[in-house]
Amino acid sequence: MASECSSQTEKDTSVPPKQENTFLLFPFLPKELRLQIWELAIPRERLIQIIVRLHQGERYDLAASEPRYTKKNALGNTISGELYCTTVRSVRLLSKFMRVSKEARAAALSVNRIHIPVYLKGDSFTEKTMLYLNPEHDVLHLRADSPVHKTLLDFLWDLKAYDPKGVGLRKLAVDLGAFCDNDLRLLKEPDLPLFRHRTILRETLAQLEQVWFLHLQCHPTNSLLARAARVLRGSADGNLPLPIAGTTASFERLGAGPGVGEDKALEAVNMGSVDPRELLLRWRRFVRAWVPDYEALKTDYRLFIPAWAFDDDNDEEQRNAPHLWREPVGSRGDLPSWATGKEGGWPRPKKGQAFGFWLFPVEAAGEIGESDDLAAMTTRAGFKVNLSHFPRTLAVFTA
């Protein structure tokens, strides 16, 4: 009997007590305090790619469309109408706080005060829904069809019309492909007969707090994560010294680097086939044409580096000198198996791999001079640059 009791005692004490992750007293807190906690817990910064296209029917039958700028939204503000549609694609774009409780949902809707209709596109579905935005925190990566006075400018007007504070766009991400794929960069005043279009363009450019220049390089057939996987499989500890891309929208700025070896990896970065200064010059020339007091703008410009990959597993020089190449955030690819909890072939990093991007000052791209003439600038392709001595911010994607 004594031995049985002893055995039972050992069995009971060998298992640690279960730790509760729930704060059971939360429902009994004052409502005002609960709402403050919800608001503090809601993720703030997100990078959201929005594609603005003409409705398919409008491409061929513009005369059949309703008169524009005759409708009002629930806020009583005039909106452009339905000449365009906006598509958003991202993993876990809608906040989980929208589904927790009525209080959490109310807090999330309060923080993300702009409620604008969009189409949410997934791998196997497309549904019309509402996009909830906070212009002070969300960075919008915009891509638009031509002509932009029937897509992008209408969207910018509507974004402000759906904002209870009447603010609109404050943080923008732009890449060279999207900037050159439509007629935005070519616009002159005579091209915009509607006064509201000229107004919203000038106001938006003048009030931008941040502009991220996405230096993106692409390979037409290879996935970024697949190429990074080859290096991960060949590395000793499964770590890359630099961040690689994820597909979630929410991110958090950490400030420090992702791991040992980052400075060395940044000493000779191959900038790919496109000179990043081309986008900087084109953007400056465009803004100067629409904002007379360009030099007085307080916009914070950043060079956005979303991911790192390698050309060839067998090329030791390429493995030691990572280069950039294009893979739009949220467009394809999943996190590796060790990041999702699923079994797979990728090694688990010993110290943790960063999934995110770098933000560098635009000076890291090199001098562009005072001239707005692109032909006067000697562009460079395939050149290497030392980024290790520039201040930088690491941002990591969060669930």
Contacts in CASP RR format, 6 or more apart in sequence:
PFRMAT RR
TARGET T0000
AUTHOR 0000-0000-0000
METHOD contacts of the structure
MODEL  1
MASECSSQTEKDTSVPPKQENTFLLFPFLPKELRLQIWELAIPRERLIQI
IVRLHQGERYDLAASEPRYTKKNALGNTISGELYCTTVRSVRLLSKFMRV
SKEARAAALSVNRIHIPVYLKGDSFTEKTMLYLNPEHDVLHLRADSPVHK
TLLDFLWDLKAYDPKGVGLRKLAVDLGAFCDNDLRLLKEPDLPLFRHRTI
LRETLAQLEQVWFLHLQCHPTNSLLARAARVLRGSADGNLPLPIAGTTAS
FERLGAGPGVGEDKALEAVNMGSVDPRELLLRWRRFVRAWVPDYEALKTD
YRLFIPAWAFDDDNDEEQRNAPHLWREPVGSRGDLPSWATGKEGGWPRPK
KGQAFGFWLFPVEAAGEIGESDDLAAMTTRAGFKVNLSHFPRTLAVFTA
26 34 0 8 1.000
26 37 0 8 1.000
27 34 0 8 1.000
29 37 0 8 1.000
31 103 0 8 1.000
34 103 0 8 1.000
35 103 0 8 1.000
35 106 0 8 1.000
35 107 0 8 1.000
38 97 0 8 1.000
38 103 0 8 1.000
38 104 0 8 1.000
38 107 0 8 1.000
38 108 0 8 1.000
39 107 0 8 1.000
39 110 0 8 1.000
39 111 0 8 1.000
41 97 0 8 1.000
42 95 0 8 1.000
42 97 0 8 1.000
42 107 0 8 1.000
42 108 0 8 1.000
42 111 0 8 1.000
42 112 0 8 1.000
43 95 0 8 1.000
43 250 0 8 1.000
43 252 0 8 1.000
43 398 0 8 1.000
44 111 0 8 1.000
44 134 0 8 1.000
44 137 0 8 1.000
45 137 0 8 1.000
45 138 0 8 1.000
45 139 0 8 1.000
45 250 0 8 1.000
45 251 0 8 1.000
45 252 0 8 1.000
45 253 0 8 1.000
45 395 0 8 1.000
46 93 0 8 1.000
46 137 0 8 1.000
46 138 0 8 1.000
46 139 0 8 1.000
46 249 0 8 1.000
46 250 0 8 1.000
46 251 0 8 1.000
47 138 0 8 1.000
47 139 0 8 1.000
47 141 0 8 1.000
47 173 0 8 1.000
47 249 0 8 1.000
47 251 0 8 1.000
47 329 0 8 1.000
48 88 0 8 1.000
48 90 0 8 1.000
48 93 0 8 1.000
48 131 0 8 1.000
48 133 0 8 1.000
48 138 0 8 1.000
48 139 0 8 1.000
48 140 0 8 1.000
48 141 0 8 1.000
48 249 0 8 1.000
49 88 0 8 1.000
49 89 0 8 1.000
49 90 0 8 1.000
49 140 0 8 1.000
49 141 0 8 1.000
49 143 0 8 1.000
49 328 0 8 1.000
49 329 0 8 1.000
49 330 0 8 1.000
49 331 0 8 1.000
50 86 0 8 1.000
50 87 0 8 1.000
50 88 0 8 1.000
50 118 0 8 1.000
50 131 0 8 1.000
50 140 0 8 1.000
50 141 0 8 1.000
50 142 0 8 1.000
50 143 0 8 1.000
50 155 0 8 1.000
51 86 0 8 1.000
51 87 0 8 1.000
51 88 0 8 1.000
51 89 0 8 1.000
51 143 0 8 1.000
51 144 0 8 1.000
52 84 0 8 1.000
52 85 0 8 1.000
52 86 0 8 1.000
52 142 0 8 1.000
52 143 0 8 1.000
52 144 0 8 1.000
52 145 0 8 1.000
52 151 0 8 1.000
52 152 0 8 1.000
52 155 0 8 1.000
53 84 0 8 1.000
53 85 0 8 1.000
53 86 0 8 1.000
53 87 0 8 1.000
53 144 0 8 1.000
53 145 0 8 1.000
53 151 0 8 1.000
54 83 0 8 1.000
54 84 0 8 1.000
54 85 0 8 1.000
54 145 0 8 1.000
54 150 0 8 1.000
54 151 0 8 1.000
55 82 0 8 1.000
55 83 0 8 1.000
55 84 0 8 1.000
55 85 0 8 1.000
58 65 0 8 1.000
58 83 0 8 1.000
58 84 0 8 1.000
58 150 0 8 1.000
65 82 0 8 1.000
65 83 0 8 1.000
66 81 0 8 1.000
66 82 0 8 1.000
68 80 0 8 1.000
68 81 0 8 1.000
68 83 0 8 1.000
68 154 0 8 1.000
69 78 0 8 1.000
69 79 0 8 1.000
69 80 0 8 1.000
69 81 0 8 1.000
69 196 0 8 1.000
70 78 0 8 1.000
70 81 0 8 1.000
71 78 0 8 1.000
71 79 0 8 1.000
71 81 0 8 1.000
72 78 0 8 1.000
72 79 0 8 1.000
73 79 0 8 1.000
73 161 0 8 1.000
73 162 0 8 1.000
75 161 0 8 1.000
75 162 0 8 1.000
75 164 0 8 1.000
77 161 0 8 1.000
77 162 0 8 1.000
78 161 0 8 1.000
79 157 0 8 1.000
79 158 0 8 1.000
79 161 0 8 1.000
79 162 0 8 1.000
80 154 0 8 1.000
80 155 0 8 1.000
80 157 0 8 1.000
80 158 0 8 1.000
81 154 0 8 1.000
81 158 0 8 1.000
83 150 0 8 1.000
83 151 0 8 1.000
83 154 0 8 1.000
84 145 0 8 1.000
84 150 0 8 1.000
84 151 0 8 1.000
84 154 0 8 1.000
84 155 0 8 1.000
85 119 0 8 1.000
86 116 0 8 1.000
86 117 0 8 1.000
86 118 0 8 1.000
86 119 0 8 1.000
86 131 0 8 1.000
86 155 0 8 1.000
87 118 0 8 1.000
87 119 0 8 1.000
87 120 0 8 1.000
87 121 0 8 1.000
87 126 0 8 1.000
88 118 0 8 1.000
88 119 0 8 1.000
88 120 0 8 1.000
88 121 0 8 1.000
88 131 0 8 1.000
89 120 0 8 1.000
89 121 0 8 1.000
89 122 0 8 1.000
89 330 0 8 1.000
89 331 0 8 1.000
90 247 0 8 1.000
90 248 0 8 1.000
90 249 0 8 1.000
90 330 0 8 1.000
91 247 0 8 1.000
91 248 0 8 1.000
91 249 0 8 1.000
91 330 0 8 1.000
92 248 0 8 1.000
92 249 0 8 1.000
92 250 0 8 1.000
92 399 0 8 1.000
93 120 0 8 1.000
93 131 0 8 1.000
93 249 0 8 1.000
94 129 0 8 1.000
94 132 0 8 1.000
95 108 0 8 1.000
95 112 0 8 1.000
95 132 0 8 1.000
97 104 0 8 1.000
97 105 0 8 1.000
97 107 0 8 1.000
97 108 0 8 1.000
98 104 0 8 1.000
98 105 0 8 1.000
98 108 0 8 1.000
98 109 0 8 1.000
98 132 0 8 1.000
99 105 0 8 1.000
108 132 0 8 1.000
109 115 0 8 1.000
109 132 0 8 1.000
111 134 0 8 1.000
112 132 0 8 1.000
112 133 0 8 1.000
112 134 0 8 1.000
112 138 0 8 1.000
113 133 0 8 1.000
113 134 0 8 1.000
113 163 0 8 1.000
113 164 0 8 1.000
113 165 0 8 1.000
114 131 0 8 1.000
114 132 0 8 1.000
114 133 0 8 1.000
114 134 0 8 1.000
114 135 0 8 1.000
114 159 0 8 1.000
114 162 0 8 1.000
114 163 0 8 1.000
114 164 0 8 1.000
114 168 0 8 1.000
115 130 0 8 1.000
115 131 0 8 1.000
115 132 0 8 1.000
115 162 0 8 1.000
116 130 0 8 1.000
116 131 0 8 1.000
116 133 0 8 1.000
116 158 0 8 1.000
116 159 0 8 1.000
116 162 0 8 1.000
117 128 0 8 1.000
117 129 0 8 1.000
117 130 0 8 1.000
117 131 0 8 1.000
118 128 0 8 1.000
118 129 0 8 1.000
118 130 0 8 1.000
118 131 0 8 1.000
119 126 0 8 1.000
119 127 0 8 1.000
119 128 0 8 1.000
119 129 0 8 1.000
120 126 0 8 1.000
120 127 0 8 1.000
120 128 0 8 1.000
120 129 0 8 1.000
120 131 0 8 1.000
133 140 0 8 1.000
133 159 0 8 1.000
135 159 0 8 1.000
135 163 0 8 1.000
135 167 0 8 1.000
135 168 0 8 1.000
135 169 0 8 1.000
135 170 0 8 1.000
135 171 0 8 1.000
136 167 0 8 1.000
136 170 0 8 1.000
136 171 0 8 1.000
136 209 0 8 1.000
137 171 0 8 1.000
138 171 0 8 1.000
139 171 0 8 1.000
139 172 0 8 1.000
139 173 0 8 1.000
139 210 0 8 1.000
139 212 0 8 1.000
140 169 0 8 1.000
140 171 0 8 1.000
140 172 0 8 1.000
140 173 0 8 1.000
141 172 0 8 1.000
141 173 0 8 1.000
141 174 0 8 1.000
141 175 0 8 1.000
141 178 0 8 1.000
141 214 0 8 1.000
141 328 0 8 1.000
141 329 0 8 1.000
142 152 0 8 1.000
142 155 0 8 1.000
142 172 0 8 1.000
142 173 0 8 1.000
142 174 0 8 1.000
142 178 0 8 1.000
143 178 0 8 1.000
143 181 0 8 1.000
144 151 0 8 1.000
144 152 0 8 1.000
144 155 0 8 1.000
144 178 0 8 1.000
144 182 0 8 1.000
144 184 0 8 1.000
145 151 0 8 1.000
145 182 0 8 1.000
146 181 0 8 1.000
146 182 0 8 1.000
146 183 0 8 1.000
147 182 0 8 1.000
147 183 0 8 1.000
148 182 0 8 1.000
148 183 0 8 1.000
148 184 0 8 1.000
148 187 0 8 1.000
149 187 0 8 1.000
149 191 0 8 1.000
149 192 0 8 1.000
149 194 0 8 1.000
149 197 0 8 1.000
151 182 0 8 1.000
152 182 0 8 1.000
152 184 0 8 1.000
153 192 0 8 1.000
153 197 0 8 1.000
153 200 0 8 1.000
153 201 0 8 1.000
156 168 0 8 1.000
156 169 0 8 1.000
156 200 0 8 1.000
156 201 0 8 1.000
156 204 0 8 1.000
157 196 0 8 1.000
157 197 0 8 1.000
157 200 0 8 1.000
159 168 0 8 1.000
159 169 0 8 1.000
160 166 0 8 1.000
160 167 0 8 1.000
160 168 0 8 1.000
160 169 0 8 1.000
160 200 0 8 1.000
167 207 0 8 1.000
168 204 0 8 1.000
168 207 0 8 1.000
169 204 0 8 1.000
169 207 0 8 1.000
169 208 0 8 1.000
170 207 0 8 1.000
170 208 0 8 1.000
170 209 0 8 1.000
170 210 0 8 1.000
171 208 0 8 1.000
171 209 0 8 1.000
171 210 0 8 1.000
171 211 0 8 1.000
171 212 0 8 1.000
172 208 0 8 1.000
172 210 0 8 1.000
172 211 0 8 1.000
172 212 0 8 1.000
173 211 0 8 1.000
173 212 0 8 1.000
173 214 0 8 1.000
173 304 0 8 1.000
174 211 0 8 1.000
174 212 0 8 1.000
174 213 0 8 1.000
174 214 0 8 1.000
174 279 0 8 1.000
174 283 0 8 1.000
175 213 0 8 1.000
175 214 0 8 1.000
175 215 0 8 1.000
175 216 0 8 1.000
175 279 0 8 1.000
175 326 0 8 1.000
175 328 0 8 1.000
176 216 0 8 1.000
176 274 0 8 1.000
176 278 0 8 1.000
176 279 0 8 1.000
176 282 0 8 1.000
177 216 0 8 1.000
179 185 0 8 1.000
179 279 0 8 1.000
179 282 0 8 1.000
179 283 0 8 1.000
180 282 0 8 1.000
183 191 0 8 1.000
184 286 0 8 1.000
185 282 0 8 1.000
185 285 0 8 1.000
185 286 0 8 1.000
187 201 0 8 1.000
187 289 0 8 1.000
187 290 0 8 1.000
188 289 0 8 1.000
189 198 0 8 1.000
192 198 0 8 1.000
192 201 0 8 1.000
201 290 0 8 1.000
202 290 0 8 1.000
202 291 0 8 1.000
205 287 0 8 1.000
205 290 0 8 1.000
205 291 0 8 1.000
206 291 0 8 1.000
206 297 0 8 1.000
208 297 0 8 1.000
208 299 0 8 1.000
209 298 0 8 1.000
209 299 0 8 1.000
209 300 0 8 1.000
210 299 0 8 1.000
210 300 0 8 1.000
210 301 0 8 1.000
210 302 0 8 1.000
211 283 0 8 1.000
211 299 0 8 1.000
211 300 0 8 1.000
211 301 0 8 1.000
211 302 0 8 1.000
212 302 0 8 1.000
212 303 0 8 1.000
212 304 0 8 1.000
212 359 0 8 1.000
213 276 0 8 1.000
213 279 0 8 1.000
213 280 0 8 1.000
213 283 0 8 1.000
213 301 0 8 1.000
213 302 0 8 1.000
213 303 0 8 1.000
213 304 0 8 1.000
213 362 0 8 1.000
213 365 0 8 1.000
214 304 0 8 1.000
214 306 0 8 1.000
215 271 0 8 1.000
215 274 0 8 1.000
215 276 0 8 1.000
215 279 0 8 1.000
215 303 0 8 1.000
215 304 0 8 1.000
215 305 0 8 1.000
215 324 0 8 1.000
215 365 0 8 1.000
216 306 0 8 1.000
216 324 0 8 1.000
216 325 0 8 1.000
216 326 0 8 1.000
216 327 0 8 1.000
216 328 0 8 1.000
217 271 0 8 1.000
217 272 0 8 1.000
217 273 0 8 1.000
217 274 0 8 1.000
217 323 0 8 1.000
217 324 0 8 1.000
217 325 0 8 1.000
217 326 0 8 1.000
218 325 0 8 1.000
218 326 0 8 1.000
218 327 0 8 1.000
219 227 0 8 1.000
219 325 0 8 1.000
219 326 0 8 1.000
223 327 0 8 1.000
223 332 0 8 1.000
223 333 0 8 1.000
224 244 0 8 1.000
224 245 0 8 1.000
224 307 0 8 1.000
224 309 0 8 1.000
224 325 0 8 1.000
224 327 0 8 1.000
224 333 0 8 1.000
225 244 0 8 1.000
225 245 0 8 1.000
225 246 0 8 1.000
225 333 0 8 1.000
225 334 0 8 1.000
225 335 0 8 1.000
225 336 0 8 1.000
227 309 0 8 1.000
227 310 0 8 1.000
228 240 0 8 1.000
228 244 0 8 1.000
228 307 0 8 1.000
228 308 0 8 1.000
228 309 0 8 1.000
228 310 0 8 1.000
229 336 0 8 1.000
229 346 0 8 1.000
230 310 0 8 1.000
230 313 0 8 1.000
231 240 0 8 1.000
231 309 0 8 1.000
231 310 0 8 1.000
231 313 0 8 1.000
231 319 0 8 1.000
232 238 0 8 1.000
232 239 0 8 1.000
232 240 0 8 1.000
232 336 0 8 1.000
232 346 0 8 1.000
232 347 0 8 1.000
232 349 0 8 1.000
232 353 0 8 1.000
233 345 0 8 1.000
233 346 0 8 1.000
233 347 0 8 1.000
234 313 0 8 1.000
235 347 0 8 1.000
237 347 0 8 1.000
237 349 0 8 1.000
237 350 0 8 1.000
237 351 0 8 1.000
238 346 0 8 1.000
238 347 0 8 1.000
238 348 0 8 1.000
238 349 0 8 1.000
238 350 0 8 1.000
238 353 0 8 1.000
239 259 0 8 1.000
239 349 0 8 1.000
239 350 0 8 1.000
239 351 0 8 1.000
239 352 0 8 1.000
239 353 0 8 1.000
240 308 0 8 1.000
240 322 0 8 1.000
240 353 0 8 1.000
241 258 0 8 1.000
241 259 0 8 1.000
241 260 0 8 1.000
241 261 0 8 1.000
241 262 0 8 1.000
241 264 0 8 1.000
241 265 0 8 1.000
242 258 0 8 1.000
242 262 0 8 1.000
242 265 0 8 1.000
242 266 0 8 1.000
242 308 0 8 1.000
242 322 0 8 1.000
242 354 0 8 1.000
242 358 0 8 1.000
243 258 0 8 1.000
243 307 0 8 1.000
243 308 0 8 1.000
243 353 0 8 1.000
243 354 0 8 1.000
243 355 0 8 1.000
243 356 0 8 1.000
243 357 0 8 1.000
243 358 0 8 1.000
243 394 0 8 1.000
243 396 0 8 1.000
244 307 0 8 1.000
244 308 0 8 1.000
244 309 0 8 1.000
244 353 0 8 1.000
244 354 0 8 1.000
244 355 0 8 1.000
244 356 0 8 1.000
245 306 0 8 1.000
245 307 0 8 1.000
245 327 0 8 1.000
245 329 0 8 1.000
245 330 0 8 1.000
245 355 0 8 1.000
245 356 0 8 1.000
245 357 0 8 1.000
246 307 0 8 1.000
246 329 0 8 1.000
246 330 0 8 1.000
246 333 0 8 1.000
246 335 0 8 1.000
246 355 0 8 1.000
246 356 0 8 1.000
246 397 0 8 1.000
247 329 0 8 1.000
247 330 0 8 1.000
247 332 0 8 1.000
247 333 0 8 1.000
247 334 0 8 1.000
247 335 0 8 1.000
247 397 0 8 1.000
248 330 0 8 1.000
248 397 0 8 1.000
248 398 0 8 1.000
248 399 0 8 1.000
249 330 0 8 1.000
249 397 0 8 1.000
250 397 0 8 1.000
250 398 0 8 1.000
250 399 0 8 1.000
251 356 0 8 1.000
251 357 0 8 1.000
251 395 0 8 1.000
251 396 0 8 1.000
251 397 0 8 1.000
251 398 0 8 1.000
252 395 0 8 1.000
252 396 0 8 1.000
252 398 0 8 1.000
253 359 0 8 1.000
253 393 0 8 1.000
253 394 0 8 1.000
253 395 0 8 1.000
254 393 0 8 1.000
254 394 0 8 1.000
254 395 0 8 1.000
254 396 0 8 1.000
255 392 0 8 1.000
255 393 0 8 1.000
255 394 0 8 1.000
256 394 0 8 1.000
257 354 0 8 1.000
257 392 0 8 1.000
257 394 0 8 1.000
258 353 0 8 1.000
258 354 0 8 1.000
258 394 0 8 1.000
258 396 0 8 1.000
259 351 0 8 1.000
259 354 0 8 1.000
260 351 0 8 1.000
263 388 0 8 1.000
264 388 0 8 1.000
265 308 0 8 1.000
265 320 0 8 1.000
265 321 0 8 1.000
265 322 0 8 1.000
266 386 0 8 1.000
266 387 0 8 1.000
266 388 0 8 1.000
267 386 0 8 1.000
267 387 0 8 1.000
267 388 0 8 1.000
268 321 0 8 1.000
268 384 0 8 1.000
268 385 0 8 1.000
268 386 0 8 1.000
269 321 0 8 1.000
269 322 0 8 1.000
269 323 0 8 1.000
269 324 0 8 1.000
269 384 0 8 1.000
269 385 0 8 1.000
269 386 0 8 1.000
269 387 0 8 1.000
270 318 0 8 1.000
270 321 0 8 1.000
270 322 0 8 1.000
270 323 0 8 1.000
270 324 0 8 1.000
270 382 0 8 1.000
270 383 0 8 1.000
270 384 0 8 1.000
271 323 0 8 1.000
271 324 0 8 1.000
271 380 0 8 1.000
271 382 0 8 1.000
271 383 0 8 1.000
271 384 0 8 1.000
271 385 0 8 1.000
272 323 0 8 1.000
272 324 0 8 1.000
272 325 0 8 1.000
272 381 0 8 1.000
272 382 0 8 1.000
272 383 0 8 1.000
273 381 0 8 1.000
273 382 0 8 1.000
274 381 0 8 1.000
275 365 0 8 1.000
275 379 0 8 1.000
275 380 0 8 1.000
275 381 0 8 1.000
275 383 0 8 1.000
276 303 0 8 1.000
276 365 0 8 1.000
277 365 0 8 1.000
277 366 0 8 1.000
277 367 0 8 1.000
277 368 0 8 1.000
277 377 0 8 1.000
277 379 0 8 1.000
278 374 0 8 1.000
278 377 0 8 1.000
278 379 0 8 1.000
280 301 0 8 1.000
280 362 0 8 1.000
280 365 0 8 1.000
280 368 0 8 1.000
281 368 0 8 1.000
281 372 0 8 1.000
281 374 0 8 1.000
281 377 0 8 1.000
282 374 0 8 1.000
284 294 0 8 1.000
284 368 0 8 1.000
284 372 0 8 1.000
285 372 0 8 1.000
285 374 0 8 1.000
287 294 0 8 1.000
287 297 0 8 1.000
288 294 0 8 1.000
288 372 0 8 1.000
291 297 0 8 1.000
301 361 0 8 1.000
301 362 0 8 1.000
302 359 0 8 1.000
302 360 0 8 1.000
302 361 0 8 1.000
302 362 0 8 1.000
303 359 0 8 1.000
303 360 0 8 1.000
303 361 0 8 1.000
303 362 0 8 1.000
303 364 0 8 1.000
303 365 0 8 1.000
304 357 0 8 1.000
304 358 0 8 1.000
304 359 0 8 1.000
305 324 0 8 1.000
305 357 0 8 1.000
305 358 0 8 1.000
305 359 0 8 1.000
305 360 0 8 1.000
306 327 0 8 1.000
306 329 0 8 1.000
306 356 0 8 1.000
306 357 0 8 1.000
307 324 0 8 1.000
307 327 0 8 1.000
307 356 0 8 1.000
307 357 0 8 1.000
308 322 0 8 1.000
308 323 0 8 1.000
308 324 0 8 1.000
309 322 0 8 1.000
309 323 0 8 1.000
309 325 0 8 1.000
310 318 0 8 1.000
310 319 0 8 1.000
310 322 0 8 1.000
310 323 0 8 1.000
311 318 0 8 1.000
311 323 0 8 1.000
312 318 0 8 1.000
313 319 0 8 1.000
321 384 0 8 1.000
323 382 0 8 1.000
329 357 0 8 1.000
334 340 0 8 1.000
335 355 0 8 1.000
336 344 0 8 1.000
336 346 0 8 1.000
337 343 0 8 1.000
337 344 0 8 1.000
337 345 0 8 1.000
337 346 0 8 1.000
338 344 0 8 1.000
338 346 0 8 1.000
338 347 0 8 1.000
338 348 0 8 1.000
338 349 0 8 1.000
339 353 0 8 1.000
339 355 0 8 1.000
354 394 0 8 1.000
354 396 0 8 1.000
355 396 0 8 1.000
355 397 0 8 1.000
356 394 0 8 1.000
356 395 0 8 1.000
356 396 0 8 1.000
356 397 0 8 1.000
357 394 0 8 1.000
357 395 0 8 1.000
358 392 0 8 1.000
358 393 0 8 1.000
358 394 0 8 1.000
358 395 0 8 1.000
359 392 0 8 1.000
359 393 0 8 1.000
359 395 0 8 1.000
360 387 0 8 1.000
360 390 0 8 1.000
360 391 0 8 1.000
360 392 0 8 1.000
361 390 0 8 1.000
361 391 0 8 1.000
363 390 0 8 1.000
364 385 0 8 1.000
364 387 0 8 1.000
364 390 0 8 1.000
365 385 0 8 1.000
366 385 0 8 1.000
368 377 0 8 1.000
369 377 0 8 1.000
371 377 0 8 1.000
END
